[in-house]
Amino acid sequence: MTSQLVATKLYVPRLRRNSVARPRLSARLDRGSETRLTLISAPAGFGKTTLLTAWLAGVDRENRSVAWLSLDQNDSRPGPFWTYLITALQTAVPGVGAGVLPLLQSTPPPIQTVLAAVLNELSAVPVDVDLVLDDYHLVDGPDIGAGMTFLLDHLPPQIHLVISSRADPALPLARLRARGELVEVRAADLRFTPDEAATYLNDVTGLDLAPADIAALEGRTEGWIAALQLAALSMQGRKDVGDFIAGFAGDDRYIVDYLVEEVLQRQTAQVRTFLLRTSLLDRLSGPLCDAVTGEPGGKATLEALDRANLFLIPLDDNRHWYRYHHLFADMLRAHLLDERPDEVDELHRRASRWYDRDGQPAPAVRHALAAGDVERAADLVELAGPELRRTRQEATIRAWLDVIPDEVVRARPVLAIGLIGALMAGNEFDGVEERLSDVERRLAASDHDDPGGSAGDMIVVDEKELSRLPGVIAMSRAGLAMVRGDLPGTIRHARLAMGRAPADDHVTRAGAAALSGLAFWAGGDLEAAARAYADAVDGLQRAGHIADVLGCSIAIADIRITQGRLTDALRTYEHALQLASDEPGPVLRGTADMYVGLSQIACERGDLAAATEHLRRSQELGEHIGLPQNPYRRRVAMARIRQSQGDLAGALTLLDEAQRVYVGDFSPNVRPVEALRARVLAAQGNVPKAMEWAREQGLQVDDKLSYVREFEHITLARILLAQGATSGDRGSLGPVTRLLDNLLSAADAGGRTGSAIEILVLQALTRHADGDTAGALTALDRALTLAEPEGYVQVFVGEGAPMASLLTVVAARRTASDHVRRLLDAFTRDGATAPAPSPVERMDRRGPGLVESLSDRELDVLRLLATDLDGPAIARRLFVSVNTMRTHTKSIYAKLGVNSRRAAVRRAEELDLLAHTPQQ
């Protein structure tokens, strides 16, 4: 979990003095920096980490950055592994992936979604980055492999992955090898050559061995570095070196056993005891070793072992934390179990107590479990629960409680509720109701037998949490009802939760209110939903959970926008921003989302400059200052701006990115990204693809309408209108008219004025296309009446020339209001980018011989192609990127059936498409 990451795992180990230089291997690693993956694969003790440390010491840090991660078995689950990996990357690329780290702490989305966001950020890094994963074999498995394969397949060219492992990882090595994207360093490469062995044995350790002895020892060890190290230690101070070497033989396991025995037997009893008792620690510090061994002087002993090169590796520059060489630690543990089995459990208990006092619950729980002391482990988990839940660490709770026997958990109601919360956070709902009932029975028995709150076999260590349980149980049942789609049940249980929660339990009361709001929202009762969310905000403010207030503000504003109350939505975001700015300390998570919301409102009101500026401020804050949904929401908002500017290709690209990074929550998904994408496709004239989406969703004109799918049905109406425009068959507009009439009745009944405005606009366009000008103006008049008080602009301007034509008629029929004049100005003001053509407009835009009509932006590009401007100049003229301009050009060529600029201009002249060619 993020709050308990071990920082020393992210440090590149220190390079020992007088290490053996290995330029042949460093050169190979240099070549690996030009590929996707460098794999160092060899058994234990072959010097993999030492080689990497030496190589990185020679890296030019001005042009390359290094992200290092030392892995252990505790990282084998996806949540911890990817949290550590992204955090390691942040040491080389500050801030990268910060927006997705919170997603890994509760119910993680598909890892491809998380990695897509990280990869998008890495693609913009200006320098090369080496990401080193040391001891990867400790985490290799199917849970990690799928994400690692995705990461490898999509790495930006400047990011290089380096893996050190005792076994080949389950990654597509054959494919990478065939493509020349893999550099390998194997055991045969890592073995010391005779010259390297001589350098090590004589120059580094100072043994002064004869060439024959070196050759014999190197031959028997086959260059295995760990064996040579152990042999050198065993030979220190011996006079019978020749006899020792002559008797040194056997396979690797026996060699290791023999050498460890030799090394251990040559240590003092005090040092030997220290080594054995501390071998069960993953990391060592002086105070921790004192606590575990029961003796003082741990710091001095560690420093002495470090000086003696006794397989102790410093983990920080201050030499406060160390670890044993993994091979050495494995051997020590084996000897501990053989020689002192009765001490093992007590040593783990001591370690657990020290970590608990030091405020590190994760290792405290781990050692308690290793000691078999499940009761102590349960105590620790219960006490750590509130903070873990506050930071959404339910996955960690679940992992611990999987190990603690179920009968121990059930006897502890606070712990049992913690498990229930973890199960629900992981979308595991089977058996939850039975567990809730069991907790209720124990609480009832306790109240009956012991008014003080402790009776029978019920165990409680956190009395404050115990008092919250009745309200939390009811709130959990509200969540279960919400999952089942039982909206009345959700509201009923939420009300029970608010009634049972203590008066000062503002968090439970706010959570229940928010669940009620969700139920009302999903049921289409937006006003009741807004009131419930307002109660939730009030409770969260009382509890001081301002970051959660920001999350609720998004829901409230979204509801107000659907109701057509843009001003109220704007005030909601502005109030939330004020609360956030009043909070001391760092910028609150969720602040970036407030600017995304402000951008959406500014865009709807036609102020694209302000909308863009709000998104810029959101992006400057960074996705780590946003909620989990921020990455996709920001891209959706930018796509809306691009569409408003007529850049449909750019809008599609952003929506595709939004879909890749999409993360849902309990809020109803009333504006699916795929529906937004279908709208852009229809605006482009790609009706078949848009209709394919509608068919996949099972949308029909005569469906029973609901609020949750209202946006999708309005999208269907747009697609059908575009289909009629493409075919030129005005008779096909009948189903569109029927659908829009039904949608308008439902929106009016539900008080969804924002939806009603869009529906009325589409009604006006449909009737206009069908020749019913009077009916079109009637619908438009009502849309304008509803829209004017709130300053709607884009819903009208985005429909192109047909809407401009209708607005001109409206202006001529009566004294034009300021709102109508502003809308007409938006169509004609200097520098305004033409919106995409509407389906109705497209009916008159398809010239003879055109396979498919050209969009307004494509016509702009085509007309500029007829000038002397080159590609970059055209892009600057249209305020788009060169890549976007090239995309438009390719589309133009395809629609005109040509393959060159000259041919495109000639064909355009034939079709009379170059009228009003822009001046240079």
Residue pairs with C-beta under 8 A, 6 or more apart in sequence:
1 79
1 80
1 83
1 105
1 362
1 388
1 391
1 393
1 396
2 83
2 87
2 101
2 102
2 105
2 391
3 387
3 391
3 393
4 360
4 361
4 362
5 83
5 84
5 87
6 283
8 70
8 283
8 315
8 316
8 321
9 69
9 70
9 71
9 72
9 84
9 88
10 67
10 68
10 69
10 70
10 84
10 87
10 88
10 91
11 68
11 70
11 315
11 316
11 317
12 53
12 56
12 66
12 68
12 132
13 49
13 53
13 70
13 313
13 314
13 315
14 53
14 314
14 317
15 50
15 53
15 54
15 57
16 50
16 309
18 203
18 204
19 50
19 54
19 204
20 192
20 196
20 199
20 200
20 204
21 54
22 51
22 54
22 196
25 51
25 55
25 185
25 189
25 190
26 54
26 55
26 58
28 183
28 185
28 189
29 38
29 51
29 52
29 55
29 162
29 183
29 185
30 55
31 183
32 38
32 160
32 162
32 183
33 64
33 128
33 130
33 160
34 160
35 160
35 176
35 180
35 181
35 182
35 183
36 152
36 155
36 160
36 161
36 176
36 181
36 182
37 152
37 160
37 161
37 162
37 163
37 171
37 176
37 181
37 182
37 183
38 160
38 161
38 162
38 163
38 182
38 183
38 184
38 185
39 163
39 165
39 168
39 169
39 173
39 182
39 183
39 184
39 185
40 48
40 51
40 52
40 162
40 163
40 164
40 165
40 184
40 185
40 190
41 163
41 164
41 165
41 166
41 167
41 168
41 169
41 184
41 185
41 186
41 187
42 48
42 166
42 185
42 186
42 187
42 190
43 166
43 187
43 252
44 166
44 226
44 326
44 327
44 330
45 224
45 225
45 226
45 227
45 229
45 256
45 325
45 327
46 187
46 190
46 191
46 224
46 225
46 226
47 190
47 225
47 226
48 134
48 164
48 165
48 190
49 134
49 135
49 164
49 313
50 225
51 185
51 190
52 132
52 134
52 162
52 164
56 66
56 68
56 130
56 132
59 66
59 130
63 127
63 128
64 127
64 128
64 129
64 130
65 92
65 93
65 127
65 128
65 129
65 130
66 92
66 129
66 130
66 132
67 88
67 89
67 90
67 91
67 92
67 93
67 129
67 130
67 131
67 132
68 88
68 91
68 132
68 134
69 84
69 85
69 88
69 131
69 132
69 133
69 134
70 134
70 135
71 81
71 84
71 133
71 134
71 135
71 136
71 138
71 139
72 135
72 138
72 282
73 138
73 139
74 80
74 282
74 366
75 81
75 84
75 138
75 139
76 138
76 139
76 141
76 143
76 144
77 143
77 395
77 399
78 104
78 108
78 111
78 143
78 144
78 147
79 104
79 105
79 108
79 395
79 396
81 139
81 144
82 104
82 108
82 111
82 114
82 115
82 147
83 101
83 104
83 105
85 131
85 133
86 96
86 97
86 100
86 101
86 104
86 118
87 101
88 131
89 96
89 97
89 118
89 122
89 129
89 131
90 96
90 97
90 98
92 129
92 131
93 121
93 122
93 125
93 129
95 622
95 624
96 118
96 121
96 122
96 125
97 117
97 118
97 121
98 622
98 623
98 624
99 117
99 622
99 623
99 624
99 626
99 628
99 630
99 631
100 114
100 117
100 118
100 623
100 628
100 631
101 624
102 392
102 589
102 627
102 628
103 109
103 114
103 628
103 663
104 114
105 391
105 392
105 393
105 395
106 392
106 393
106 394
106 395
106 425
107 394
107 395
107 425
107 426
107 427
108 114
108 395
109 663
111 146
111 147
111 150
112 147
112 150
112 660
113 660
113 661
113 662
113 663
115 147
115 150
115 151
115 154
116 154
116 660
116 661
117 623
117 631
117 660
117 661
119 151
119 154
119 155
119 156
120 657
120 661
122 129
122 155
122 156
122 158
122 159
123 156
125 156
125 158
125 159
126 158
127 158
128 158
128 159
128 160
129 158
129 159
129 160
130 160
130 162
131 159
131 160
131 161
131 162
132 162
132 164
133 161
133 162
133 163
133 164
134 164
135 164
135 165
135 166
135 326
136 163
136 164
136 165
136 169
137 165
137 166
137 167
137 169
140 165
140 167
140 169
140 170
141 170
142 170
145 169
145 170
145 171
148 169
148 171
149 171
149 172
151 161
152 161
152 171
152 172
152 176
153 172
155 161
163 169
173 182
176 182
177 184
190 223
190 225
191 222
191 223
191 224
191 225
192 200
192 218
192 223
192 225
192 228
193 223
194 214
194 215
194 218
196 223
197 214
197 217
197 218
197 223
197 228
198 209
198 211
198 214
198 218
200 225
200 228
200 232
201 207
201 209
201 214
201 217
201 228
201 232
202 208
202 209
202 214
205 232
205 236
207 232
207 235
207 236
207 241
209 217
209 241
213 241
213 242
213 245
216 245
216 246
217 228
217 231
217 245
217 248
218 228
220 245
220 248
220 249
221 227
221 228
221 231
221 255
224 252
226 256
226 325
226 327
227 252
227 255
227 256
227 259
229 309
229 311
230 256
230 259
230 260
230 262
230 263
231 244
231 245
231 248
231 259
233 259
233 262
233 263
233 266
233 309
233 310
234 244
234 259
234 262
234 263
234 266
235 241
235 244
236 266
238 244
248 255
248 258
249 255
250 258
256 327
256 331
257 331
260 328
260 331
260 332
260 335
263 310
264 272
264 275
264 335
267 275
271 301
271 304
271 305
273 293
274 289
274 293
274 295
274 298
274 301
275 305
275 310
275 332
276 332
276 335
276 336
276 339
276 340
277 292
277 293
277 336
277 340
277 343
277 347
278 284
278 289
278 292
278 293
279 324
279 329
279 332
279 333
279 335
279 336
280 292
280 333
280 336
280 344
280 347
280 348
280 351
280 370
281 288
281 289
281 292
281 351
282 323
282 363
283 315
283 321
283 322
283 323
284 298
284 302
284 312
284 321
284 322
284 323
284 324
285 298
285 299
285 302
285 320
285 321
285 322
286 298
286 299
286 300
286 302
286 320
287 298
287 299
287 354
288 298
288 351
288 354
288 355
289 298
289 299
289 301
289 302
290 296
290 297
290 298
291 350
291 351
291 353
291 354
292 347
292 350
292 351
292 354
294 350
302 312
302 319
302 322
303 319
305 312
306 312
306 314
306 319
306 322
310 328
311 324
311 325
311 327
311 328
311 329
312 322
312 323
312 324
312 325
313 322
313 323
313 324
313 325
314 321
314 322
315 321
315 322
315 323
323 329
324 332
336 343
336 344
337 344
344 371
345 371
345 372
345 373
346 371
348 367
348 368
348 370
348 371
348 373
349 367
349 368
349 371
349 373
349 376
351 363
351 367
352 363
352 364
352 365
352 366
352 367
352 368
352 371
352 373
352 376
352 377
352 380
353 364
355 361
355 362
355 363
355 364
355 367
356 364
356 380
361 380
361 381
361 383
361 384
361 388
362 396
364 380
365 377
365 380
365 381
365 384
365 400
368 374
368 376
368 377
368 380
369 377
369 400
369 403
369 404
374 403
374 404
374 405
374 408
375 408
377 400
377 403
377 404
378 404
378 408
378 409
378 412
378 415
378 459
379 461
381 397
381 400
381 401
381 404
381 415
381 418
382 412
382 414
382 415
382 418
382 461
382 462
382 465
383 461
383 462
385 397
385 414
385 415
385 418
385 462
385 465
386 462
386 465
387 393
388 394
388 396
388 397
389 397
389 418
389 421
392 425
394 421
394 422
394 425
394 426
395 422
395 425
395 426
397 418
397 419
397 421
397 422
398 419
398 422
398 423
398 425
398 426
401 409
401 415
401 418
401 419
401 422
404 415
408 415
409 415
409 416
409 419
410 416
410 435
410 438
410 442
411 442
411 457
411 458
411 459
412 458
412 459
412 460
412 461
413 439
413 442
413 443
413 458
413 460
413 466
413 469
414 460
414 461
414 462
414 465
414 466
414 469
416 435
416 438
416 439
417 439
417 465
417 469
417 472
417 473
417 476
419 435
420 432
420 435
420 436
420 439
420 476
421 472
421 476
423 429
423 431
423 432
423 435
424 432
424 476
424 479
424 480
429 480
429 483
432 476
432 480
433 477
433 480
436 473
436 476
436 477
439 469
439 473
440 473
442 456
442 458
443 458
443 469
443 470
445 455
445 456
445 458
446 453
446 454
446 455
446 456
446 458
447 453
448 455
449 455
449 456
450 456
453 460
453 463
453 466
454 460
460 466
467 502
467 505
468 501
468 502
468 505
468 508
470 500
470 501
471 497
471 498
471 500
471 501
471 502
471 505
471 508
471 509
471 512
472 497
472 501
472 508
473 497
473 500
474 493
474 494
474 496
474 497
474 499
474 500
474 512
475 493
475 494
475 497
475 501
475 508
475 511
475 512
475 515
477 489
477 493
477 496
478 489
478 490
478 491
478 492
478 493
478 494
478 496
478 497
478 512
478 515
478 516
479 490
479 515
480 493
481 487
481 489
481 490
481 492
481 493
482 490
482 515
482 518
482 519
482 666
487 519
487 520
487 522
487 523
488 519
490 515
490 516
490 518
490 519
491 516
491 519
491 520
493 515
494 512
494 513
494 515
494 516
494 519
495 512
495 516
497 508
497 509
497 511
497 512
497 515
498 508
498 509
498 512
498 513
501 508
501 509
501 512
506 539
506 540
506 542
506 543
507 539
507 540
507 543
507 545
509 535
509 539
510 535
510 536
510 537
510 538
510 539
510 540
510 543
510 545
510 548
511 536
513 532
513 533
513 535
513 536
513 539
514 532
514 533
514 536
514 552
515 666
516 532
517 529
517 530
517 531
517 532
517 533
517 536
517 555
518 529
518 666
518 667
518 668
519 529
520 526
520 528
520 529
520 532
521 529
521 555
521 559
521 667
521 668
522 668
522 707
522 708
523 707
524 706
524 707
524 708
524 750
524 752
525 750
526 559
526 562
526 563
526 707
526 750
526 751
526 752
527 563
527 751
529 555
529 559
530 556
530 559
530 560
533 552
533 555
533 556
533 559
534 556
536 552
537 549
537 552
537 553
537 556
540 546
540 548
540 549
540 552
541 549
541 579
546 579
546 580
546 583
546 588
547 588
547 589
547 590
549 576
549 579
550 576
550 579
550 580
550 588
550 589
550 590
550 591
550 593
550 594
550 627
551 590
551 593
551 627
553 572
553 573
553 575
553 576
553 594
553 597
554 593
554 597
554 627
554 629
555 667
556 569
556 572
557 569
557 572
557 573
557 597
558 569
558 667
558 670
560 566
560 568
560 569
560 572
561 569
561 600
561 601
561 604
561 754
562 670
562 752
562 754
562 755
563 751
563 752
563 753
563 754
564 752
564 753
564 754
564 755
564 756
564 757
564 786
564 787
564 790
565 753
565 754
565 790
566 601
566 604
566 605
566 754
566 790
566 791
566 792
567 790
567 791
569 597
569 601
570 598
570 601
572 597
573 594
573 597
573 598
573 601
574 598
576 590
576 594
577 591
577 594
577 595
580 587
580 588
580 590
580 591
580 594
587 621
587 625
588 625
589 624
589 625
589 626
589 627
590 625
590 626
590 627
591 621
591 625
591 626
592 618
592 619
592 621
592 622
592 623
592 625
592 626
592 630
592 634
593 618
593 626
593 627
593 629
593 630
593 633
595 614
595 615
595 617
595 618
595 621
596 614
596 615
596 618
596 626
596 630
596 633
596 634
596 637
598 614
599 610
599 611
599 612
599 614
599 615
599 618
599 637
599 641
600 611
600 637
600 640
602 608
602 610
602 611
602 614
603 611
603 637
603 640
603 641
603 644
603 794
604 792
604 793
604 794
604 795
605 791
605 792
605 793
605 794
606 793
606 794
606 797
606 822
606 826
608 641
608 644
608 645
611 637
611 640
611 641
612 641
615 634
615 637
615 638
615 641
618 626
618 630
618 634
619 634
623 630
623 631
623 634
626 634
628 663
628 665
629 663
629 664
629 665
631 658
631 661
631 663
632 658
632 659
632 661
632 662
632 663
632 673
633 658
635 654
635 655
635 657
635 658
635 661
636 654
636 655
636 658
636 673
636 676
638 654
639 650
639 651
639 652
639 654
639 655
639 658
639 676
639 680
640 651
642 648
642 650
642 651
642 654
643 651
643 680
643 683
643 798
643 836
644 794
644 797
644 798
644 833
644 835
645 833
645 835
645 879
646 833
646 834
646 835
646 836
646 855
646 856
646 857
646 860
647 833
647 857
647 880
647 884
648 680
648 683
648 684
648 836
648 855
648 857
649 884
649 887
649 888
649 891
650 880
650 881
650 884
651 680
652 677
652 680
652 681
652 684
655 673
655 676
655 677
655 680
656 677
658 673
659 673
659 674
659 677
662 673
668 708
669 708
670 707
670 708
670 710
670 711
671 711
672 711
672 712
674 693
674 697
675 693
675 711
675 712
675 715
677 693
678 689
678 690
678 693
678 694
678 715
678 719
679 690
679 715
679 718
681 687
681 689
681 690
681 693
682 690
682 715
682 718
682 719
682 722
682 839
683 722
683 836
683 837
683 838
683 839
683 855
684 836
684 855
685 722
685 726
685 842
685 852
685 853
685 855
687 719
687 722
687 723
687 726
690 719
690 722
691 719
691 723
694 715
694 716
694 719
697 712
699 709
699 712
699 713
699 716
701 716
701 720
701 735
701 736
701 738
701 739
702 738
703 709
703 713
705 713
705 742
705 743
705 746
707 746
707 750
707 752
710 743
710 746
710 747
710 752
710 755
711 755
713 739
713 743
714 743
714 755
714 758
714 759
714 762
716 739
717 736
717 739
717 740
717 743
717 759
717 762
718 762
718 839
720 732
720 733
720 735
720 736
720 739
721 733
721 736
721 762
721 765
721 766
721 769
721 839
721 840
722 839
722 842
723 732
724 730
724 732
724 733
724 736
724 769
724 839
725 769
725 838
725 839
725 840
725 841
725 842
725 843
726 839
726 842
728 843
728 846
730 769
730 770
730 771
733 766
733 769
733 770
736 762
736 766
737 763
737 766
737 767
737 770
740 759
740 762
740 763
740 766
741 763
743 755
743 759
744 756
744 759
744 760
744 763
746 752
747 753
747 755
747 756
747 759
748 756
753 786
756 783
756 786
757 783
757 786
757 787
757 792
757 795
758 795
760 779
760 780
760 782
760 783
760 786
761 779
761 780
761 783
761 795
761 796
761 799
761 803
763 775
763 776
763 779
764 776
764 777
764 779
764 780
764 783
764 803
764 806
765 776
765 799
765 802
765 803
765 838
765 839
765 840
766 776
767 773
767 775
767 776
767 779
768 776
768 802
768 805
768 806
768 840
769 802
769 839
769 840
769 843
773 809
776 806
777 806
777 809
777 810
777 813
780 806
780 807
780 810
781 810
783 795
783 796
784 810
784 817
784 819
784 820
787 795
787 796
787 819
788 817
788 819
791 819
793 822
793 823
793 826
796 803
796 807
796 823
797 803
797 823
797 826
797 827
797 835
798 835
798 836
798 838
799 835
799 838
799 840
800 834
800 835
800 836
800 837
800 838
800 840
800 841
800 856
801 837
801 838
801 841
802 838
802 840
802 841
803 838
804 824
804 827
807 820
807 823
807 824
807 827
808 824
810 816
810 820
811 820
811 821
811 824
816 824
826 832
833 878
833 879
834 856
834 857
834 860
835 856
836 855
836 856
836 857
837 845
837 853
837 855
837 856
842 853
845 853
845 854
846 852
846 853
847 911
847 912
847 913
848 911
849 910
849 911
850 895
850 896
850 911
851 894
851 895
851 897
852 895
853 895
854 862
854 892
854 895
854 913
857 878
857 888
858 888
858 891
858 892
858 895
859 913
860 878
860 918
861 874
861 878
861 885
861 888
861 889
861 892
862 892
862 904
862 905
862 908
862 913
862 914
863 913
863 914
863 916
863 917
863 918
864 874
864 877
864 878
864 917
864 918
865 874
865 889
865 892
865 901
865 904
865 905
866 905
866 908
866 914
866 917
867 917
867 918
867 920
868 920
869 877
869 920
871 882
871 885
871 886
871 889
872 882
874 885
875 881
875 882
875 884
875 885
877 918
878 885
880 888
889 901
889 904
892 904
893 899
893 900
893 904
896 903
896 904
896 907
896 908
896 911
897 907
898 904
898 906
898 907
905 914
908 914
